[in-house]
C-alpha cells in the first residue's frame, strides 16, 4: 500500500504533526485540518482514502462531524478512525456506535497506529 490520501482532523499541533510525520514516512499523502468544519470541507473536496479524527474538537466534535460526513453521499463511505485521549468505556462505545471504523488512543503507539491505518485501508479497499 501507501500513497493513499489520509485526512487528519486534529486541533493539537503536536499530535497532528506526529501523525503526519509517521504517515508520510510510510509513504502516505496527508491533508490536515485543525477543526471539524474545515475537515469536512477537505473531505468533500479531496475524497481521502481514510480520515483520522480527534474526538474532542473545538466547535463540532468528532461524532457530530462524522454524522455530517456519513449523511453526505460524496463522503459517506470514507472510513474514519477516531483518535482520542479519552479511554473511558462510555466514550469508546459512543465512538463505535457513531460509525467510526476504529479507535486509537492518545498518546499514539506508532506501531499500533500504523497497523490500524493499514488494516482499515485494506478492509475498505482504500487506494487512490
Buried (B, 14 or more C-beta within 10 A) or exposed (E): EEEBBBBBBBBBEEBBEBBBEBBEEBEBBBBBBBBBBBBBEBBBEEBBBBBBBBBEBEEBBBBBBBBBBBEEEEBEEBBBBBBBEBEEEEBBEBBEEBBBBBBBBBEBEBEEBBEBBBEBBEEBEBEE
